[in-house]
């Protein structure tokens, strides 16, 4: 991931996040209206809007959990759940 602490869709500050500038809204900055838009490539970001993860971050987490890396014993999800 690139710039993991910086939101993809936001406006303001070090982390591209401001409570007063939600993704998709139009805000006034120094007398000019600006639409708060997203970054060019959300697949390389962790945070979508400073609050929610991007789909890429969710997939990364799911892949780790479903592979068994975070279970004890380390059993992949497809082997841990058996139909009856």
C-alpha positions in Angstrom: 0.0 0.0 0.0 1.1 3.6 -0.7 0.7 6.2 2.0 -1.2 3.9 4.4 -2.4 6.7 6.7 -3.7 9.0 4.1 -7.3 8.8 3.1 -8.1 8.2 -0.6 -11.3 10.4 -0.6 -11.1 13.4 1.5 -9.8 16.9 2.0 -7.4 18.6 4.4 -4.4 18.1 6.5 -1.7 15.6 6.8 -4.0 12.6 6.4 -6.4 14.0 3.7 -9.2 13.9 6.2 -11.5 16.5 7.8 -14.8 16.1 9.6 -16.2 19.0 7.6 -15.2 17.7 4.2 -16.8 14.3 3.5 -16.2 12.4 0.3 -18.4 13.6 -2.6 -19.4 16.9 -0.9 -18.7 20.3 -2.2 -16.8 22.6 0.2 -15.7 26.2 0.1 -12.0 26.8 0.4 -10.8 30.4 0.2 -14.0 31.5 -1.7 -13.7 28.7 -4.2 -16.0 25.6 -4.3 -14.2 22.3 -4.5 -15.7 18.9 -4.8 -14.1 16.4 -2.4 -13.1 13.5 -4.7 -11.1 10.3 -4.6 -7.5 9.5 -5.4 -6.6 8.1 -8.8 -6.0 4.5 -7.6 -7.9 3.3 -4.5 -6.3 -0.1 -4.8 -3.1 1.2 -3.3 -4.7 2.9 -0.3 -5.8 1.4 3.1 -8.3 4.1 4.1 -11.2 5.2 1.8 -12.4 8.2 3.6 -10.5 8.3 6.9 -13.1 6.1 8.6 -13.6 3.1 6.2 -11.2 0.7 4.6 -10.8 0.5 0.9 -11.9 -2.7 -0.9 -8.2 -3.5 -1.4 -7.5 -3.3 2.3 -10.6 -5.5 3.1 -9.4 -8.1 0.6 -5.9 -8.1 2.1 -7.3 -8.7 5.5 -9.7 -11.4 4.3 -6.9 -13.2 2.4 -4.8 -13.3 5.6 -7.6 -14.6 7.8 -9.0 -17.1 5.3 -5.6 -18.6 4.7 -5.3 -19.7 8.3 -2.5 -17.3 9.2 -4.4 -16.0 12.2 -5.8 -19.2 13.6 -4.4 -21.8 16.0 -3.7 -24.3 14.6 -3.2 -22.5 11.2 -6.0 -24.1 9.2 -7.3 -22.4 6.0 -11.0 -21.5 6.1 -11.8 -24.0 3.4 -10.5 -26.8 5.6 -11.9 -25.5 8.9 -15.6 -25.5 7.8 -17.0 -28.8 6.7 -20.6 -29.3 5.5 -22.6 -31.9 7.5 
